[in-house]
Amino acid sequence: MFVHRQDNSTRYSLSFSADGRTLTWVTVVGEKIEFCDATTGRPDQRWQTPPFQGFIAVAFAPDGQTLAVGTQHGVILWDLAKAKTRRELTGGNAGGLQFSANGRRLASRCGRWHYPQVLQVLEVATGPPLPPRGTPAGHRGEVNVVAFSPDGRSLASASSTDNSVRLWDVAERRLIHIWRSSVHNHHHLAFSPSGDRLFSGGGRHDIRAWNTITGREQASLSLHEPGKDKQAWWAVNNMRLSADGQTLAAVCFESPDKPGVLTSVALWDVASGKRLLRRREHFNYLPTTFWPGEISPDAKTWAILDGKLKDVATGAERRALTAGLWIGDPYAFSADGLLVAGALSQPFEIKEPLQRRPGGPIEAAQVWETATGQPLARLKTGHIGYMTFAPDGRSLLTADDKAIRLWDAITGKVLWQQPAHAAYRDSKRGSFVSSLAVSPDGRTVATGLIDSTILLWELPPSHRPPPAAPLSAEQLEGLWADLAKPDAVKAFAAVDALAAQPGLSLPLLCQRLKPATVPADRIRRLISDLDSDQFTRREAATKELRALGELAEPGLRKALAKPSSLEVRRRIEQLLPIPPRELSSEELRGLRALRVLTQADTPEARRVLESLAQGAPEARLTQEAKAALERLNNRPAASR
């Protein structure tokens, strides 16, 4: 018998070799694997351990030549004689390892300490876990992501514990496909608009796309381009497929090359798989994988910690949200991108570069109009872990440690709530759920849980304000005027009032709303003036082109492709890409009027949207009208 006292490190997960001569363990300090002679207690230097850290548990295999090593990403079977990995098995945060007598199976406890955990049995030769008898083929640990298909018939889920993505039939509660890989830390799933492809991003160097019908992998979008990128990315922490399915945006965190956190933002063309751009941002605080901000539905805006809305492509600041408190995750955008919600907490000074989150406990949630940054409702939520808008763009769903609640995002009132079914806490955000998604018809919410299950909750019908007395002609004119005012509260009250009485409001909107046009002759003249002999004229043309914003961009790019003077090229290159700009009152009224049309959702409202969608392709009104029509056309019948 001996007492081993080498230092003050805590040792755990002790395991004897098959012959009883060697004892191994994991140390807390340094997270090292150590060996000693079981008779003398002296260190055994014969064995070389895996060249990395993060060990959770160890166990000798009966053959005496293999060591099972549990890590946060799975189980490594380590060849002691050759000092190399034999095989990697699934099962994140693997502890409590125990081989069967013949060494063919390995039992592992999966899950984070202090949280509900799952016991799984692994086939050593092949790797996949064996499901317990009589149980469905569900996840083996915390469900980190859930996402409904566009038609609401399928639900995708992902778990970082078992490194799998699964596709379920919602009606039959049946597993359709399961995709396993070495990916850990699944952070986002996204369906294509047609629902035939599912994109997944996590802790690896690519984003994968699977065919939801055949189950085969269809594409892999590489984050790191050899020869171009000096540093490889290590995690995809947020991802958004644009509503039209053409562009995919991702936020990726890298190992910092100086104090703080290095973040890369990238865009891909989905059809070709080509990366369109990559740019970097550096933070002096640590958003982490838990707080990656949120990307808007059109994949053009990124809401980040401190309340800033940034242009995904250029990094230019579109808007700085204000609330008198620290603004941060969780964020949520409405389906039309017109509203954004964020969590509020008491600010405090950032004292260390790698401070994990520069804000105190979450106290409330605030809703803003994205285009103006004007505040709407403040929801008295207390701490929340997850938040998402319902498809109607007006209801906001939150989850905390006690309940799920549905709020009116305009008035701040609670519309519905259900208490937590168990005293769970997820591993990241202090909520009883670990993921949250609302079905396209707005009638069902799916919640992933830390105990490996997924619950479906029935939501009440979409909330609509009760109709008031018929509007007079004077009231209609007043509401039309309110749509153009900077006061967002008054403007959205007008949206509700007009949408509640489509029979009276739609004739007015049909008369006043016109498809956007491009002043082509003016743009050509201004581009010509960029080569004027007069400096003041060149400056004035540059200023006017910048003010025209996205309307001038196609003409500028066309002029840049043609032979021109050095002065013209210099000025056009300074103008491109067109930075975000303030919307005029008329442009603002047009966007708010689109919400009236989508809330009303009558045949006449759709005809107005179809007319607006025929406008100049460069105009935001045209793009938003097309997107609104697409959402209405894809809306499941049950929600209409």
C-alpha positions in Angstrom: 0.0 0.0 0.0 1.3 3.5 -0.7 0.1 7.1 -0.6 0.8 9.2 -3.7 1.5 12.8 -2.9 3.2 14.6 -5.7 1.5 17.9 -5.7 -1.9 19.5 -4.7 -3.7 18.5 -7.9 -7.0 16.7 -7.6 -6.9 13.2 -9.2 -9.9 11.4 -10.5 -11.1 8.7 -12.9 -8.6 6.1 -11.6 -8.1 2.9 -13.7 -6.0 -0.2 -13.2 -4.4 -2.0 -16.1 -5.7 -5.6 -16.8 -2.7 -7.1 -15.0 -3.1 -4.8 -12.0 0.5 -3.5 -12.3 -0.3 0.0 -13.6 -2.6 2.7 -12.3 -3.6 5.8 -14.3 -5.7 8.9 -13.6 -6.6 12.4 -14.8 -5.4 15.5 -12.9 -7.5 18.6 -12.6 -4.6 21.0 -12.6 -3.2 20.8 -16.1 -5.8 18.2 -17.2 -3.0 15.6 -17.6 -3.0 11.9 -17.7 -0.5 10.3 -15.3 0.6 6.7 -14.8 2.3 5.1 -11.8 3.5 1.7 -10.7 0.6 0.2 -8.6 3.1 -1.5 -6.2 5.5 1.2 -5.5 3.6 4.4 -6.4 6.5 5.6 -8.5 5.7 7.4 -11.8 5.6 5.1 -14.8 7.3 6.8 -17.7 6.7 4.0 -20.2 3.5 5.4 -21.7 3.1 8.5 -23.9 -0.3 10.2 -23.6 -2.3 12.1 -26.3 -0.7 15.4 -27.2 -3.5 17.7 -26.1 -5.6 18.6 -23.0 -9.2 18.6 -21.9 -9.3 15.1 -20.6 -12.3 14.0 -18.5 -11.8 10.3 -17.9 -9.6 7.3 -18.6 -10.0 3.6 -18.6 -7.6 0.7 -19.5 -9.0 -1.8 -22.0 -8.7 -5.5 -21.2 -6.0 -6.0 -23.8 -3.7 -3.7 -21.7 -2.6 -1.9 -24.8 -5.4 0.5 -25.3 -6.5 3.4 -23.2 -9.9 5.0 -23.6 -9.7 8.7 -23.0 -12.9 10.8 -22.5 -13.0 14.4 -23.7 -15.6 17.0 -24.3 -15.9 16.0 -27.9 -16.0 12.2 -27.5 -13.9 9.2 -26.7 -10.4 8.5 -28.0 -9.0 5.0 -28.2 -5.3 5.5 -27.6 -2.7 2.9 -28.6 -0.2 3.0 -25.8 2.5 1.1 -27.6 2.4 3.2 -30.8 1.4 6.4 -29.1 -1.3 7.2 -31.6 -5.1 7.3 -31.9 -6.7 4.1 -33.0 -10.3 5.3 -33.3 -12.5 8.2 -32.2 -16.0 7.4 -30.8 -19.0 9.7 -30.4 -20.3 11.0 -27.1 -19.3 14.5 -25.9 -18.2 15.2 -22.3 -17.6 11.5 -21.9 -16.9 10.3 -18.3 -17.3 7.3 -16.1 -15.7 5.0 -18.8 -15.9 1.2 -18.3 -15.0 -1.6 -20.7 -17.0 -4.8 -20.9 -15.0 -7.9 -19.9 -14.3 -8.9 -23.6 -13.4 -5.3 -24.5 -15.9 -5.1 -27.3 -18.1 -2.4 -25.7 -17.5 0.7 -23.7 -20.0 2.4 -21.3 -19.8 6.1 -21.1 -21.6 8.8 -19.1 -22.3 11.7 -21.5 -23.2 15.2 -20.4 -21.9 18.1 -18.4 -21.4 17.8 -14.6 -24.2 19.1 -12.5 -26.7 18.6 -15.3 -28.9 15.6 -16.4 -26.7 13.1 -18.1 -27.1 10.1 -20.4 -25.5 6.7 -20.2 -24.6 5.2 -23.5 -22.9 2.0 -24.6 -20.4 2.3 -27.5 -19.4 -0.5 -29.9 -15.6 -0.2 -29.7 -15.0 -1.7 -33.2 -17.5 0.7 -35.0 -18.1 3.6 -32.8 -21.9 4.3 -32.9 -23.8 4.1 -29.6 -26.3 1.3 -29.1 -29.8 2.6 -28.2 -31.3 1.2 -25.1 -34.0 -1.5 -25.8 -37.5 -0.2 -26.3 -36.4 3.5 -26.7 -36.6 5.7 -29.8 -33.5 6.6 -31.7 -33.1 10.0 -30.0 -30.1 12.0 -29.0 -27.7 10.9 -26.3 -27.4 14.3 -24.5 -28.3 17.9 -24.6 -30.3 19.0 -27.7 -28.4 22.2 -28.7 -30.4 23.2 -31.8 -33.9 22.6 -33.2 -35.3 24.0 -36.5 -38.5 23.4 -38.4 -38.6 22.8 -42.2 -40.4 25.5 -44.2 -43.5 23.3 -44.5 -43.5 22.5 -40.8 -43.6 18.7 -41.4 -40.1 18.0 -40.4 -37.9 19.0 -37.4 -34.1 19.0 -37.4 -32.2 18.7 -34.2 -28.5 18.6 -33.3 -26.5 17.6 -30.2 -22.9 18.4 -29.4 -23.0 15.4 -27.0 -23.4 12.7 -29.5 -22.1 14.8 -32.5 -25.2 14.1 -34.6 -27.9 15.9 -36.6 -31.2 14.3 -36.8 -34.3 14.8 -39.0 -37.8 13.9 -37.6 -41.3 13.6 -39.0 -43.3 15.9 -36.7 -46.7 14.2 -37.1 -45.5 10.7 -36.7 -42.7 11.5 -34.2 -40.5 9.3 -36.4 -36.8 9.6 -37.1 -36.2 10.1 -40.8 -32.4 10.6 -41.1 -29.4 10.7 -38.8 -26.1 12.3 -39.8 -23.1 11.5 -37.6 -19.7 13.2 -37.8 -16.8 14.4 -35.8 -18.4 17.9 -35.6 -19.0 19.1 -32.1 -20.6 22.3 -30.7 -23.5 22.4 -33.3 -24.7 26.0 -33.1 -27.1 26.5 -36.0 -29.2 24.6 -38.5 -30.8 26.1 -41.6 -33.2 24.7 -44.1 -33.3 25.8 -47.8 -36.5 27.6 -48.8 -37.7 24.4 -50.5 -36.8 22.3 -47.5 -34.8 19.8 -49.5 -31.4 20.8 -48.0 -30.3 21.2 -44.4 -27.2 23.2 -43.6 -25.3 22.7 -40.4 -22.4 24.7 -38.9 -20.4 23.9 -35.8 -16.9 23.4 -34.4 -15.1 22.4 -37.6 -13.7 24.1 -40.7 -16.7 23.8 -43.1 -20.5 24.0 -43.3 -22.2 20.9 -44.5 -25.4 20.6 -46.5 -27.5 17.4 -46.5 -30.3 16.3 -48.9 -33.3 15.8 -46.6 -34.9 13.4 -49.0 -32.0 11.0 -49.8 -30.0 11.7 -46.6 -26.8 12.1 -48.7 -24.3 14.9 -48.2 -24.8 17.4 -51.0 -22.2 20.2 -50.4 -19.5 21.4 -48.1 -18.7 25.1 -47.8 -15.2 25.6 -46.7 -14.4 28.2 -44.1 -10.6 28.2 -44.7 -9.2 28.7 -48.1 -5.6 27.4 -48.4 -3.2 29.9 -49.8 -5.5 32.8 -48.9 -6.2 32.5 -45.2 -3.3 32.7 -42.8 -5.3 31.3 -39.9 -7.9 28.6 -40.0 -11.3 29.1 -38.3 -12.2 26.7 -35.5 -15.9 27.3 -35.0 -19.1 28.5 -36.8 -21.0 30.3 -34.0 -23.9 31.7 -36.0 -25.3 31.1 -39.4 -28.1 32.4 -41.5 -29.4 31.3 -44.9 -31.0 34.3 -46.6 -34.8 34.1 -47.2 -34.3 33.6 -50.9 -31.8 30.7 -50.3 -29.1 32.3 -52.4 -26.7 33.6 -49.8 -25.3 32.0 -46.6 -23.7 34.2 -43.9 -21.7 32.9 -41.0 -20.0 34.3 -37.9 -16.9 32.3 -36.9 -14.6 32.8 -33.9 -10.9 32.2 -34.2 -8.1 31.8 -31.7 -7.0 35.4 -31.0 -3.6 36.6 -32.1 -3.7 39.4 -29.5 -5.8 39.9 -26.3 -9.5 39.7 -27.1 -11.4 37.7 -29.6 -10.9 37.5 -33.4 -14.2 37.1 -35.3 -14.6 36.4 -39.0 -17.7 37.1 -40.9 -18.2 35.4 -44.3 -20.7 35.1 -47.1 -21.1 32.3 -49.6 -23.0 31.9 -52.9 -25.0 28.8 -52.1 -25.4 27.6 -55.7 -21.7 27.6 -56.6 -20.3 27.1 -53.0 -18.0 30.0 -53.7 -17.0 32.2 -50.8 -17.9 35.8 -51.7 -16.1 37.5 -48.9 -14.4 37.2 -45.5 -13.7 40.0 -43.2 -12.4 40.1 -39.6 -13.4 42.0 -36.5 -11.7 42.2 -33.1 -13.5 42.4 -29.8 -12.0 43.3 -26.4 -14.5 41.0 -24.7 -15.5 37.4 -25.3 -18.8 36.9 -27.0 -18.0 33.1 -26.9 -20.0 30.4 -28.6 -22.8 31.2 -26.2 -23.4 34.8 -27.3 -22.6 35.1 -31.0 -25.3 37.8 -31.8 -27.9 37.3 -34.5 -28.0 37.7 -38.3 -31.1 39.2 -39.9 -33.3 37.1 -42.2 -31.9 38.7 -45.4 -28.3 37.9 -44.1 -27.3 41.6 -44.4 -27.3 42.8 -40.8 -25.5 41.4 -37.8 -26.7 42.4 -34.3 -23.8 42.1 -31.8 -23.1 42.7 -28.2 -23.5 46.4 -27.1 -26.5 47.0 -29.3 -24.8 47.6 -32.6 -26.3 46.6 -35.9 -23.6 46.1 -38.5 -23.6 45.5 -42.2 -22.5 41.9 -42.7 -20.6 42.6 -45.9 -18.8 45.8 -45.1 -18.8 46.0 -41.3 -20.3 49.5 -41.4 -22.5 50.4 -38.5 -26.1 50.5 -39.6 -27.6 51.5 -36.3 -26.7 51.8 -32.6 -29.6 50.6 -30.5 -30.1 52.4 -27.2 -32.1 51.5 -24.0 -30.1 52.9 -21.1 -28.8 49.5 -20.3 -26.4 47.0 -21.7 -27.8 45.3 -24.9 -26.8 41.8 -25.9 -27.7 38.2 -26.5 -30.1 36.7 -27.0 -31.2 38.7 -30.0 -34.0 37.9 -32.4 -35.2 39.4 -35.7 -38.8 39.2 -37.0 -39.2 37.3 -40.3 -39.5 40.6 -42.2 -36.4 42.0 -40.5 -38.5 45.1 -39.5 -38.1 44.4 -35.7 -35.2 43.3 -33.6 -35.3 42.3 -30.0 -32.4 42.1 -27.6 -31.8 41.3 -23.9 -31.1 44.1 -21.4 -28.8 44.0 -18.4 -26.9 46.4 -16.1 -23.6 47.4 -17.6 -20.2 47.2 -15.9 -16.7 48.1 -16.8 -14.6 45.7 -18.9 -11.6 45.1 -16.7 -10.0 42.2 -18.5 -9.6 41.7 -22.3 -11.2 38.3 -22.2 -14.1 39.1 -19.9 -16.7 36.7 -20.9 -19.7 39.0 -21.1 -19.7 42.8 -20.3 -23.1 42.9 -18.7 -24.8 41.7 -15.6 -27.9 39.4 -15.2 -30.5 39.9 -17.9 -33.4 42.0 -16.6 -35.7 42.6 -19.5 -36.0 42.4 -23.3 -36.4 45.4 -25.6 -38.0 45.6 -29.1 -36.8 48.1 -31.6 -37.7 49.0 -35.2 -34.6 48.0 -37.1 -34.7 50.7 -39.8 -34.8 53.6 -37.3 -33.6 52.1 -34.0 -36.6 53.6 -32.3 -37.8 51.6 -29.3 -41.2 49.9 -29.1 -42.1 47.7 -26.2 -40.0 46.7 -23.2 -40.8 43.2 -22.0 -40.5 42.6 -18.2 -39.0 39.2 -18.8 -36.4 38.9 -16.0 -33.6 36.5 -17.0 -34.1 34.8 -20.4 -32.0 32.2 -22.1 -33.6 32.0 -25.6 -35.9 34.3 -27.7 -37.4 34.0 -31.1 -40.2 35.8 -33.1 -43.3 33.9 -34.2 -43.9 33.9 -38.0 -46.5 36.6 -37.6 -43.7 39.0 -36.8 -45.6 40.4 -33.9 -45.4 37.7 -31.2 -42.1 37.1 -29.4 -41.4 33.8 -27.6 -39.0 33.7 -24.6 -37.7 30.9 -22.4 -36.2 31.2 -19.0 -35.6 28.9 -16.0 -39.2 28.9 -15.0 -41.4 29.1 -18.1 -42.0 29.7 -21.8 -43.9 32.9 -22.5 -45.4 34.5 -25.6 -45.4 38.3 -25.7 -47.0 40.9 -27.9 -43.8 42.6 -29.2 -45.7 45.9 -29.8 -47.5 46.3 -26.5 -45.3 44.2 -24.2 -48.2 42.2 -22.9 -48.0 38.4 -22.1 -50.3 36.5 -24.4 -49.6 32.9 -23.2 -47.3 31.1 -20.8 -46.5 27.5 -19.7 -44.4 26.6 -16.7 -41.3 24.5 -17.0 -42.1 20.8 -16.8 -38.9 20.1 -14.8 -36.2 22.0 -12.8 -33.7 21.8 -15.6 -30.9 24.2 -16.5 -29.2 24.1 -19.9 -25.4 24.2 -20.1 -25.1 27.7 -21.6 -27.8 30.2 -20.8 -29.6 29.3 -17.6 -32.8 28.3 -19.2 -34.8 25.1 -18.6 -34.7 24.6 -22.4 -31.5 24.3 -24.4 -33.0 25.3 -27.8 -36.1 26.8 -29.2 -38.0 27.0 -32.5 -41.5 28.0 -33.7 -43.2 26.1 -36.6 -44.0 28.1 -39.8 -47.7 28.1 -39.0 -47.1 29.6 -35.6 -49.0 26.9 -33.8 -46.2 24.7 -32.3 -43.0 25.5 -30.5 -40.2 22.9 -30.2 -37.9 22.9 -27.3 -34.7 20.9 -27.0 -33.8 19.8 -23.5 -30.6 18.9 -21.6 -31.9 15.4 -20.9 -31.8 14.5 -24.6 -35.5 14.9 -25.3 -37.5 17.3 -27.5 -40.9 18.6 -26.4 -43.6 20.1 -28.7 -45.9 22.7 -27.2 -49.1 24.0 -28.7 -49.4 27.7 -29.1 -52.6 29.8 -29.2 -53.8 31.3 -32.6 -51.9 34.3 -33.8 -52.7 37.4 -31.9 -54.4 40.2 -33.7 -55.7 43.4 -32.1 -59.5 43.6 -31.9 -61.1 45.7 -34.7 -62.2 49.2 -33.6 -65.0 51.3 -35.0 -64.9 51.9 -38.8 -62.2 54.4 -39.8 -63.3 57.7 -41.2 -61.6 59.3 -44.2 -59.9 61.8 -41.9 -58.6 59.0 -39.7 -57.3 57.1 -42.6 -55.3 60.2 -43.7 -54.0 60.6 -40.2 -52.8 56.9 -40.0 -51.2 57.2 -43.5 -49.3 60.2 -42.2 -48.3 58.3 -39.0 -46.6 55.6 -41.2 -44.0 58.2 -42.2 -43.2 59.6 -38.8 -40.1 58.9 -36.8 -42.1 57.8 -33.8 -42.1 54.0 -34.1 -44.7 53.5 -31.4 -47.2 55.7 -33.2 -46.3 54.2 -36.6 -46.9 50.6 -35.5 -50.2 51.6 -33.9 -51.1 52.9 -37.3 -50.0 49.6 -38.9 -52.3 47.7 -36.5 -55.3 50.1 -37.1 -54.9 49.9 -40.9 -54.4 46.1 -41.0 -57.5 45.5 -38.8 -59.8 47.2 -41.4 -58.4 46.1 -44.8 -61.7 46.9 -46.5 -61.1 50.6 -45.8 -57.3 50.8 -45.7 -56.4 48.8 -48.8 -58.0 51.1 -51.4 -55.9 53.9 -49.9 -52.7 51.9 -50.0 -53.4 50.7 -53.5 -53.7 54.3 -54.6 -50.7 55.7 -52.7 -48.1 52.9 -52.9 -46.3 52.9 -56.2 -43.5 50.5 -57.5 -40.0 51.9 -57.0 -38.3 53.4 -60.0 -34.6 54.2 -60.7 -33.7 57.6 -62.0 -31.5 56.1 -64.7 -30.9 59.3 -66.6 -29.9 61.1 -63.4 -27.5 58.4 -62.4 -25.8 58.3 -65.8 -25.4 62.1 -65.7 -23.9 62.0 -62.2 -21.5 59.2 -63.2 -20.5 61.4 -66.2 -19.9 64.3 -63.8 -17.4 62.3 -61.9 -15.0 63.1 -64.8 -15.9 66.8 -64.9 -13.1 69.4 -65.1 -14.7 71.2 -62.2 -13.7 69.9 -58.8 -16.9 71.2 -57.2 -19.0 69.3 -59.8 -17.1 66.1 -59.2 -17.7 66.4 -55.4 -21.4 67.2 -55.8 -21.9 64.2 -58.1 -20.1 61.9 -55.6 -22.3 63.2 -52.8 -25.5 62.7 -54.8 -24.6 59.2 -55.8 -23.8 58.2 -52.2 -27.3 59.6 -51.2 -29.0 57.5 -53.9 -27.6 54.4 -52.1 -28.5 51.0 -53.5 -30.3 52.5 -56.5 -27.0 53.8 -57.8 -24.9 50.7 -57.2 -25.7 48.7 -60.4 -24.9 51.8 -62.6 -21.6 52.4 -60.7 -20.5 48.8 -61.0 -21.3 48.9 -64.8 -19.3 52.0 -65.2 -16.4 50.5 -63.2 -16.2 47.6 -65.7 -15.7 50.0 -68.6 -12.5 51.9 -69.5 -12.5 55.2 -67.7 -10.1 57.8 -66.3 -8.1 57.3 -63.1 -10.3 59.9 -61.4 -13.6 58.2 -62.2 -12.2 54.8 -61.1 -10.9 56.2 -57.9 -14.2 57.9 -57.0 -16.3 54.8 -57.9 -14.1 52.5 -55.9 -14.5 54.9 -52.9 -18.3 54.7 -53.3 -18.5 50.9 -53.5 -19.8 49.0 -51.8 -22.6 51.4 -51.1 -22.7 51.9 -47.3 -25.9 51.8 -45.3 -27.8 55.0 -45.3 -30.7 56.7 -43.5 -34.1 56.0 -45.1 -36.3 58.9 -46.1 -39.7 59.3 -44.5 -41.3 58.0 -47.8 -39.1 54.9 -47.9 -39.9 54.3 -44.2 -43.6 54.6 -44.9 -43.3 52.1 -47.7 -41.6 49.4 -45.5 -44.2 49.9 -42.7 -47.0 49.7 -45.3 -45.7 46.3 -46.4 -46.4 45.1 -42.8 -50.0 46.4 -43.1 -50.4 44.3 -46.3 -48.9 41.1 -44.8 -50.9 41.4 -41.6 -54.1 41.9 -43.7 -53.2 39.1 -46.1 -56.3 39.4 -48.3 -56.4 38.8 -52.1 -56.3 42.6 -52.6 -53.3 43.0 -50.3 -51.5 40.4 -52.3 -52.2 42.2 -55.5 -50.7 45.3 -54.1 -47.6 43.4 -53.0 -47.3 41.8 -56.5 -47.4 45.3 -58.0 -44.7 46.6 -55.7 -42.6 43.5 -56.4 -42.4 44.6 -60.1 -40.5 47.8 -59.2 -36.8 48.5 -59.7 -34.8 45.4 -58.6 -32.3 47.6 -56.8 -34.9 49.3 -54.6 -35.3 48.0 -51.1 -39.1 48.4 -51.4 -39.1 46.0 -54.3 -36.9 43.5 -52.5 -39.0 43.6 -49.4 -42.2 43.2 -51.3 -40.9 40.1 -53.1 -39.8 38.7 -49.7 -43.2 39.4 -48.2 -44.9 37.6 -51.1 -42.6 34.7 -50.7 -43.4 34.4 -47.0 -47.1 34.6 -47.6 -47.0 32.0 -50.4 -45.0 29.6 -48.3 -47.1 30.0 -45.2 -48.8 26.7 -44.3 -52.5 26.7 -44.9 -53.3 26.2 -41.2 -51.9 29.6 -40.3 -53.8 31.6 -43.0 
